[in-house]
């Protein structure tokens, strides 16, 4: 019989079986329990590697990593081997700082944070008796090397473009903006994808309100998966359904650096080589980064070519149909007789003929774009020539109509930005429909409606048509011609926050250098 007073005493629990009360989803210090909990959290992961390491100090350590995402040589020599040789009972800080040979580390207790670190290519260490884990940055993921931009290729200036790795893109920007004023903040988007997004700006130049607005809109995004910059730009745009792109997307670090120095904010997403420039103005789609590397006269001529191409690509089909069908009295008689002779035997009305040819051209362009490069070039040339010639010989279309459609299509590709090509290809259709109903009056009303719509658009609260509306004479002059650099001494007044002065250069006057040289000689 048990002694009196000791009958209800519990048997003491061994020390190694005791567990402290910890929050749910955190480590407990029991290695078996923590390892099983982490495995359960990321179950059905066939490429997950798990290894148990025994130290000379009789401490058990569990390693978790994805083999294809880490540097296995560094894992073996910098982590496993030092742990096996460790004969002391060190705390977690000393283990990371003095024992392991890794470039970066973090400490964490939450199982969810450990699972995210594994997905990012880190190694996770769990220790027996410690309720904290080490996250070791030894990732080695294959990425595309820095190449030329295929969508924004240039003849002069830098040719490098962004890649899919966010860290490498930030390094490209720091090499161009070697100043502590260059800032970047990280925001994680996507509940499943956990995509990292960098918000870049120049401190002291950018408006603090603009930075706060960008961060606020990004933090409001509640979505499972982010595919890239195009996805982000639509979610934060003022008018996601607008035809015109209100936020410019670029792959060129040189363009991003120029935008940052004007007081803009740029957003980079991990896994996408494109950057979002905030805000964006309509006039910038007519400007190329090569303009400021050319002489002002040459660059101004090229801008006139682009502006003319913009007008032709949107309005030429509608204008041609209005003149031929409604206002043929404006056309000189010899030219009109030639047009009528070319249309003899064509069974289709003018508007139907025009729409069929425009759609055929867009189909050829889209097909050649989706094909491999060599096949696409051959498809575009051969397809256009064969179809156009066959249609004329069969009497389905007139030769003049083929010329108008070809000129319209070629004018579209005079624009330096790929983002504006799609809207230009689309806008010509409503203009054509308006002119087919009311002639030139319908085309004019469609133009007025389009202008009113564009003027009312805003890019992150800034007028999309700046500097035309609101009017700024110096900025407006730089839209149509490339003015000398010493006239651009100040940043755009709508963008610059504290520092509006961009440069302080005195314009060189003819003969001044000779006078100064003679005075120095005397």
GUROMAR-185399 format. One line per 2 residues: number of its first residue (from 1); for each residue x, y, z of C-alpha. Coordinates in nm, 2 decimals. Example, Ala and Ser with C-alpha at 12.3 -4.5 7.8 and 13.67 -1.06 7.14 Angstrom:
2
1	1.23:-0.45:0.78 ~ 1.37:-0.11:0.71 .
! end
This chain:
522
1	0.00:0.00:0.00 ~ 0.13:0.34:-0.09 .
3	0.24:0.57:0.19 ~ -0.02:0.81:0.32 .
5	0.02:1.16:0.16 ~ 0.20:1.02:-0.15 .
7	-0.09:0.83:-0.30 ~ -0.20:1.11:-0.53 .
9	0.15:1.24:-0.63 ~ 0.22:1.23:-1.01 .
11	0.53:1.07:-1.14 ~ 0.78:1.35:-1.24 .
13	0.81:1.41:-1.61 ~ 1.16:1.37:-1.76 .
15	1.32:1.70:-1.85 ~ 1.36:1.61:-2.22 .
17	0.99:1.54:-2.25 ~ 0.88:1.88:-2.12 .
19	0.76:2.14:-2.38 ~ 0.69:2.50:-2.31 .
21	0.36:2.66:-2.41 ~ 0.43:2.83:-2.74 .
23	0.20:3.01:-2.98 ~ 0.04:2.80:-3.25 .
25	0.24:2.78:-3.57 ~ 0.58:2.85:-3.40 .
27	0.87:2.63:-3.31 ~ 0.88:2.45:-2.97 .
29	1.24:2.34:-2.94 ~ 1.15:1.97:-2.98 .
31	1.33:1.87:-3.30 ~ 1.11:1.58:-3.39 .
33	0.79:1.78:-3.33 ~ 0.92:2.08:-3.52 .
35	1.05:1.88:-3.81 ~ 0.72:1.69:-3.85 .
37	0.53:2.02:-3.83 ~ 0.74:2.18:-4.10 .
39	0.71:1.87:-4.32 ~ 0.33:1.87:-4.27 .
41	0.31:2.23:-4.37 ~ 0.49:2.17:-4.70 .
43	0.37:1.82:-4.76 ~ 0.36:1.67:-5.11 .
45	0.69:1.84:-5.20 ~ 0.89:1.57:-5.37 .
47	1.20:1.78:-5.43 ~ 1.23:1.88:-5.06 .
49	1.55:1.75:-4.90 ~ 1.57:1.66:-4.53 .
51	1.89:1.57:-4.35 ~ 1.97:1.51:-3.98 .
53	2.32:1.62:-3.87 ~ 2.49:1.51:-3.54 .
55	2.74:1.75:-3.39 ~ 3.03:1.65:-3.17 .
57	2.86:1.84:-2.90 ~ 2.57:1.58:-2.91 .
59	2.33:1.84:-3.05 ~ 2.10:1.73:-3.33 .
61	2.04:1.96:-3.63 ~ 1.78:1.92:-3.91 .
63	1.84:2.07:-4.25 ~ 1.57:2.15:-4.50 .
65	1.62:2.27:-4.85 ~ 1.52:2.23:-5.22 .
67	1.82:2.07:-5.39 ~ 1.77:2.24:-5.72 .
69	1.75:2.59:-5.57 ~ 2.06:2.60:-5.35 .
71	2.44:2.59:-5.39 ~ 2.51:2.23:-5.29 .
73	2.88:2.29:-5.25 ~ 2.82:2.57:-5.01 .
75	2.57:2.36:-4.82 ~ 2.82:2.08:-4.78 .
77	3.13:2.28:-4.70 ~ 2.98:2.59:-4.53 .
79	2.70:2.43:-4.33 ~ 2.71:2.05:-4.29 .
81	3.09:2.02:-4.23 ~ 3.12:2.30:-3.97 .
83	2.82:2.16:-3.78 ~ 2.97:1.81:-3.77 .
85	3.30:1.95:-3.63 ~ 3.14:2.16:-3.37 .
87	3.22:2.03:-3.02 ~ 3.06:2.31:-2.81 .
89	2.71:2.40:-2.71 ~ 2.67:2.74:-2.89 .
91	2.37:2.96:-2.90 ~ 2.20:3.03:-3.23 .
93	2.37:3.37:-3.28 ~ 2.72:3.23:-3.24 .
95	2.64:2.94:-3.47 ~ 2.54:3.18:-3.75 .
97	2.81:3.44:-3.70 ~ 3.12:3.24:-3.61 .
99	3.06:2.87:-3.71 ~ 2.88:2.87:-4.04 .
101	3.03:3.00:-4.36 ~ 2.73:3.15:-4.54 .
103	2.68:3.50:-4.70 ~ 2.36:3.59:-4.52 .
105	2.13:3.45:-4.24 ~ 1.81:3.53:-4.06 .
107	1.64:3.40:-3.75 ~ 1.27:3.30:-3.74 .
109	1.02:3.11:-3.52 ~ 0.71:3.09:-3.74 .
111	0.67:2.78:-3.94 ~ 0.50:2.98:-4.22 .
113	0.80:3.20:-4.25 ~ 1.03:2.90:-4.27 .
115	0.82:2.75:-4.55 ~ 0.84:3.08:-4.74 .
117	1.22:3.09:-4.70 ~ 1.25:2.74:-4.84 .
119	1.05:2.84:-5.15 ~ 1.28:3.13:-5.20 .
121	1.59:2.90:-5.22 ~ 1.72:2.92:-4.86 .
123	1.83:2.65:-4.62 ~ 1.65:2.61:-4.29 .
125	1.82:2.48:-3.98 ~ 1.62:2.34:-3.68 .
127	1.80:2.27:-3.35 ~ 1.72:2.04:-3.07 .
129	1.64:2.25:-2.76 ~ 1.61:2.58:-2.94 .
131	1.28:2.74:-3.03 ~ 1.44:2.94:-3.31 .
133	1.56:2.84:-3.66 ~ 1.82:2.97:-3.89 .
135	1.74:3.08:-4.25 ~ 2.06:3.07:-4.45 .
137	2.08:3.25:-4.79 ~ 2.26:3.00:-5.02 .
139	2.02:3.01:-5.31 ~ 2.16:2.94:-5.66 .
141	1.88:2.97:-5.92 ~ 1.96:2.98:-6.29 .
143	1.86:3.31:-6.45 ~ 1.89:3.46:-6.79 .
145	2.20:3.67:-6.84 ~ 2.18:4.04:-6.92 .
147	2.09:4.08:-7.29 ~ 1.97:4.34:-7.54 .
149	1.61:4.44:-7.52 ~ 1.42:4.29:-7.81 .
151	1.11:4.51:-7.76 ~ 1.30:4.84:-7.71 .
153	1.61:4.79:-7.93 ~ 1.81:5.11:-8.01 .
155	2.10:5.20:-8.24 ~ 2.27:5.44:-8.00 .
157	2.33:5.44:-7.63 ~ 2.32:5.15:-7.37 .
159	2.18:4.82:-7.50 ~ 2.15:4.63:-7.17 .
161	1.80:4.53:-7.04 ~ 1.66:4.40:-6.72 .
163	1.64:4.02:-6.65 ~ 1.39:3.82:-6.44 .
165	1.60:3.84:-6.12 ~ 1.51:4.13:-5.90 .
167	1.85:4.15:-5.72 ~ 2.04:4.17:-6.05 .
169	1.80:4.44:-6.17 ~ 1.86:4.65:-5.85 .
171	2.24:4.60:-5.90 ~ 2.20:4.74:-6.26 .
173	2.02:5.05:-6.12 ~ 2.28:5.10:-5.84 .
175	2.56:5.09:-6.10 ~ 2.39:5.38:-6.28 .
177	2.28:5.58:-5.97 ~ 2.57:5.55:-5.74 .
179	2.42:5.77:-5.47 ~ 2.28:5.70:-5.12 .
181	1.98:5.90:-5.23 ~ 1.87:5.60:-5.44 .
183	1.61:5.42:-5.23 ~ 1.41:5.10:-5.27 .
185	1.15:4.95:-5.05 ~ 1.03:4.59:-5.08 .
187	0.66:4.48:-5.07 ~ 0.54:4.12:-5.10 .
189	0.24:4.06:-5.32 ~ 0.04:3.74:-5.38 .
191	-0.09:3.51:-5.10 ~ 0.04:3.21:-5.30 .
193	0.31:3.34:-5.52 ~ 0.47:3.57:-5.25 .
195	0.62:3.78:-5.53 ~ 0.86:4.05:-5.41 .
197	0.81:4.40:-5.55 ~ 1.06:4.69:-5.53 .
199	0.95:5.05:-5.51 ~ 1.24:5.27:-5.63 .
201	1.28:5.65:-5.60 ~ 1.54:5.92:-5.55 .
203	1.52:6.08:-5.21 ~ 1.52:6.45:-5.22 .
205	1.38:6.47:-5.58 ~ 1.06:6.26:-5.57 .
207	0.75:6.39:-5.40 ~ 0.68:6.21:-5.08 .
209	0.31:6.21:-5.15 ~ 0.37:6.01:-5.47 .
211	0.58:5.75:-5.29 ~ 0.31:5.71:-5.02 .
213	0.04:5.68:-5.29 ~ 0.23:5.41:-5.47 .
215	0.29:5.21:-5.15 ~ -0.07:5.25:-5.05 .
217	-0.20:5.11:-5.38 ~ 0.04:4.82:-5.38 .
219	-0.06:4.73:-5.02 ~ -0.43:4.73:-5.12 .
221	-0.37:4.45:-5.37 ~ -0.52:4.13:-5.23 .
223	-0.46:3.85:-5.48 ~ -0.33:3.50:-5.49 .
225	-0.08:3.52:-5.78 ~ 0.12:3.80:-5.94 .
227	0.25:3.72:-6.28 ~ 0.46:4.03:-6.35 .
229	0.47:4.41:-6.41 ~ 0.17:4.41:-6.65 .
231	-0.04:4.24:-6.38 ~ 0.07:4.50:-6.12 .
233	0.02:4.80:-6.35 ~ -0.34:4.70:-6.42 .
235	-0.42:4.66:-6.05 ~ -0.28:5.00:-5.95 .
237	-0.39:5.20:-6.25 ~ -0.64:5.49:-6.22 .
239	-0.84:5.35:-6.51 ~ -0.77:4.98:-6.57 .
241	-1.02:4.96:-6.86 ~ -0.86:5.25:-7.06 .
243	-0.74:5.18:-7.41 ~ -0.43:5.39:-7.37 .
245	-0.16:5.27:-7.13 ~ -0.16:5.51:-6.84 .
247	0.16:5.35:-6.69 ~ 0.46:5.30:-6.91 .
249	0.64:4.96:-6.90 ~ 1.00:4.94:-7.00 .
251	1.29:4.69:-7.00 ~ 1.57:4.95:-7.02 .
253	1.77:5.05:-6.71 ~ 1.87:5.37:-6.88 .
255	1.51:5.48:-6.93 ~ 1.43:5.39:-6.57 .
257	1.73:5.60:-6.44 ~ 1.61:5.90:-6.64 .
259	1.26:5.86:-6.50 ~ 1.39:5.84:-6.14 .
261	1.60:6.16:-6.19 ~ 1.29:6.34:-6.30 .
263	1.11:6.27:-5.97 ~ 0.92:5.96:-6.07 .
265	0.87:5.63:-5.89 ~ 0.95:5.30:-6.06 .
267	0.82:4.95:-5.96 ~ 1.01:4.63:-6.03 .
269	0.86:4.29:-5.98 ~ 1.07:3.97:-5.92 .
271	1.04:3.73:-6.21 ~ 0.97:3.99:-6.47 .
273	1.22:4.20:-6.67 ~ 0.98:4.49:-6.70 .
275	0.96:4.81:-6.49 ~ 0.66:5.03:-6.43 .
277	0.72:5.41:-6.45 ~ 0.49:5.61:-6.23 .
279	0.34:5.85:-6.34 ~ 0.34:5.84:-6.73 .
281	0.24:6.12:-6.97 ~ 0.11:6.07:-7.32 .
283	0.38:6.27:-7.49 ~ 0.65:6.03:-7.37 .
285	0.52:5.76:-7.61 ~ 0.65:5.98:-7.89 .
287	1.00:6.02:-7.74 ~ 1.29:5.78:-7.77 .
289	1.59:5.75:-7.54 ~ 1.80:5.80:-7.85 .
291	1.66:6.15:-7.91 ~ 1.89:6.30:-7.65 .
293	2.20:6.13:-7.80 ~ 2.13:6.28:-8.14 .
295	2.18:6.63:-8.25 ~ 1.86:6.84:-8.19 .
297	1.78:6.89:-8.56 ~ 1.80:6.52:-8.64 .
299	1.60:6.42:-8.33 ~ 1.34:6.68:-8.41 .
301	1.30:6.54:-8.76 ~ 1.25:6.19:-8.62 .
303	0.99:6.32:-8.38 ~ 0.80:6.47:-8.67 .
305	0.81:6.14:-8.84 ~ 0.67:5.96:-8.54 .
307	0.40:6.22:-8.49 ~ 0.30:6.19:-8.86 .
309	0.30:5.81:-8.82 ~ 0.07:5.85:-8.52 .
311	-0.18:6.06:-8.72 ~ -0.17:5.83:-9.03 .
313	-0.21:5.51:-8.83 ~ -0.53:5.63:-8.66 .
315	-0.70:5.86:-8.91 ~ -0.59:5.77:-9.26 .
317	-0.84:5.48:-9.32 ~ -1.13:5.69:-9.20 .
319	-1.02:6.00:-9.39 ~ -0.97:5.80:-9.71 .
321	-1.32:5.65:-9.68 ~ -1.48:5.98:-9.61 .
323	-1.32:6.15:-9.91 ~ -1.39:5.87:-10.15 .
325	-1.75:5.80:-10.04 ~ -1.88:6.14:-9.92 .
327	-1.66:6.42:-10.02 ~ -1.51:6.31:-10.35 .
329	-1.54:6.67:-10.47 ~ -1.23:6.76:-10.27 .
331	-1.02:6.50:-10.46 ~ -0.87:6.63:-10.79 .
333	-1.06:6.48:-11.09 ~ -0.76:6.29:-11.24 .
335	-0.69:6.12:-10.90 ~ -1.06:6.04:-10.85 .
337	-1.10:5.89:-11.19 ~ -0.80:5.67:-11.13 .
339	-0.95:5.55:-10.80 ~ -1.28:5.48:-10.97 .
341	-1.11:5.29:-11.24 ~ -0.93:5.08:-10.99 .
343	-1.26:4.99:-10.81 ~ -1.43:4.86:-11.12 .
345	-1.54:4.50:-11.06 ~ -1.48:4.52:-10.68 .
347	-1.80:4.36:-10.53 ~ -1.75:4.50:-10.17 .
349	-1.85:4.84:-10.04 ~ -1.56:5.07:-9.96 .
351	-1.60:5.04:-9.58 ~ -1.62:4.66:-9.59 .
353	-1.32:4.64:-9.83 ~ -1.12:4.86:-9.59 .
355	-1.22:4.66:-9.28 ~ -1.14:4.33:-9.44 .
357	-0.79:4.45:-9.55 ~ -0.72:4.60:-9.21 .
359	-0.82:4.28:-9.03 ~ -0.61:4.07:-9.27 .
361	-0.31:4.29:-9.21 ~ -0.35:4.27:-8.83 .
363	-0.38:3.89:-8.86 ~ -0.05:3.87:-9.06 .
365	0.12:4.10:-8.80 ~ -0.01:3.89:-8.50 .
367	0.09:3.56:-8.67 ~ 0.44:3.68:-8.75 .
369	0.48:3.81:-8.40 ~ 0.39:3.47:-8.24 .
371	0.60:3.27:-8.47 ~ 0.98:3.21:-8.42 .
373	1.19:3.51:-8.55 ~ 1.30:3.37:-8.88 .
375	0.97:3.21:-8.96 ~ 0.78:3.52:-8.85 .
377	0.98:3.75:-9.08 ~ 0.92:3.52:-9.38 .
379	0.56:3.49:-9.30 ~ 0.51:3.87:-9.27 .
381	0.68:3.95:-9.60 ~ 0.56:3.66:-9.81 .
383	0.21:3.66:-9.66 ~ 0.16:4.03:-9.72 .
385	0.28:4.02:-10.08 ~ 0.10:3.71:-10.18 .
387	-0.23:3.79:-10.02 ~ -0.23:4.15:-10.15 .
389	-0.14:4.06:-10.50 ~ -0.38:3.77:-10.52 .
391	-0.67:3.99:-10.38 ~ -0.60:4.26:-10.64 .
393	-0.58:4.01:-10.93 ~ -0.90:3.84:-10.82 .
395	-1.08:4.18:-10.82 ~ -1.17:4.16:-10.45 .
397	-1.00:4.48:-10.35 ~ -0.86:4.78:-10.54 .
399	-0.49:4.87:-10.57 ~ -0.54:5.20:-10.40 .
401	-0.70:5.04:-10.09 ~ -0.40:4.80:-10.06 .
403	-0.16:5.11:-10.06 ~ -0.37:5.29:-9.79 .
405	-0.38:4.98:-9.56 ~ -0.01:4.92:-9.61 .
407	0.08:5.28:-9.53 ~ -0.14:5.27:-9.22 .
409	0.02:4.95:-9.10 ~ 0.38:5.08:-9.15 .
411	0.30:5.41:-8.98 ~ 0.20:5.22:-8.67 .
413	0.55:5.08:-8.62 ~ 0.71:5.43:-8.62 .
415	0.64:5.46:-8.25 ~ 0.93:5.38:-8.02 .
417	0.72:5.22:-7.75 ~ 0.57:4.88:-7.79 .
419	0.30:4.96:-7.53 ~ 0.13:5.21:-7.77 .
421	0.12:4.98:-8.07 ~ -0.19:4.79:-7.96 .
423	-0.40:5.10:-7.89 ~ -0.30:5.25:-8.23 .
425	-0.40:4.93:-8.41 ~ -0.74:4.94:-8.23 .
427	-0.83:5.31:-8.25 ~ -0.84:5.32:-8.63 .
429	-1.15:5.10:-8.64 ~ -1.39:5.34:-8.45 .
431	-1.26:5.63:-8.66 ~ -1.34:5.43:-8.98 .
433	-1.69:5.34:-8.85 ~ -1.76:5.70:-8.76 .
435	-1.65:5.83:-9.11 ~ -1.85:5.55:-9.28 .
437	-2.17:5.69:-9.13 ~ -2.12:6.07:-9.13 .
439	-1.82:6.13:-9.35 ~ -1.57:6.40:-9.24 .
441	-1.82:6.53:-8.98 ~ -1.83:6.18:-8.81 .
443	-1.45:6.17:-8.82 ~ -1.43:6.51:-8.65 .
445	-1.68:6.42:-8.38 ~ -1.50:6.10:-8.31 .
447	-1.17:6.30:-8.28 ~ -1.33:6.55:-8.04 .
449	-1.47:6.27:-7.83 ~ -1.13:6.09:-7.82 .
451	-0.95:6.42:-7.72 ~ -1.20:6.48:-7.44 .
453	-1.15:6.13:-7.31 ~ -0.77:6.15:-7.32 .
455	-0.77:6.49:-7.15 ~ -0.98:6.36:-6.86 .
457	-0.74:6.07:-6.80 ~ -0.50:6.07:-6.51 .
459	-0.19:5.87:-6.42 ~ -0.17:5.83:-6.04 .
461	-0.36:6.16:-6.01 ~ -0.14:6.35:-6.26 .
463	-0.29:6.48:-6.59 ~ -0.21:6.23:-6.86 .
465	-0.19:6.50:-7.13 ~ 0.07:6.71:-6.93 .
467	0.23:6.94:-7.05 ~ -0.04:7.01:-7.30 .
469	-0.31:7.02:-7.03 ~ -0.23:7.19:-6.80 .
471	-0.02:7.40:-7.05 ~ 0.35:7.43:-6.99 .
473	0.53:7.61:-7.28 ~ 0.88:7.47:-7.22 .
475	0.75:7.11:-7.18 ~ 0.52:7.14:-7.47 .
477	0.80:7.26:-7.69 ~ 1.00:6.95:-7.60 .
479	0.72:6.72:-7.73 ~ 0.74:6.81:-8.10 .
481	1.10:6.91:-8.12 ~ 1.41:6.81:-7.93 .
483	1.52:7.13:-7.77 ~ 1.89:7.17:-7.65 .
485	1.97:7.02:-7.32 ~ 2.06:7.35:-7.15 .
487	1.70:7.46:-7.20 ~ 1.59:7.16:-6.98 .
489	1.76:7.29:-6.67 ~ 1.46:7.21:-6.45 .
491	1.26:6.90:-6.39 ~ 0.88:6.88:-6.47 .
493	0.71:7.10:-6.21 ~ 0.44:6.85:-6.15 .
495	0.69:6.58:-6.05 ~ 0.98:6.74:-5.87 .
497	0.93:6.76:-5.50 ~ 1.21:6.95:-5.32 .
499	1.48:6.98:-5.58 ~ 1.35:7.12:-5.92 .
501	1.69:7.22:-6.06 ~ 1.83:6.95:-6.28 .
503	2.14:7.12:-6.42 ~ 2.32:7.45:-6.41 .
505	2.48:7.50:-6.75 ~ 2.53:7.83:-6.93 .
507	2.44:7.81:-7.30 ~ 2.75:7.83:-7.52 .
509	2.73:8.15:-7.73 ~ 2.91:8.16:-8.07 .
511	3.25:8.33:-8.05 ~ 3.26:8.34:-7.67 .
513	3.52:8.06:-7.65 ~ 3.74:8.24:-7.90 .
515	3.72:8.57:-7.70 ~ 3.80:8.39:-7.38 .
517	4.10:8.21:-7.54 ~ 4.24:8.54:-7.68 .
519	4.20:8.71:-7.34 ~ 4.39:8.42:-7.17 .
521	4.67:8.45:-7.43 ~ 4.70:8.82:-7.37 .
! end
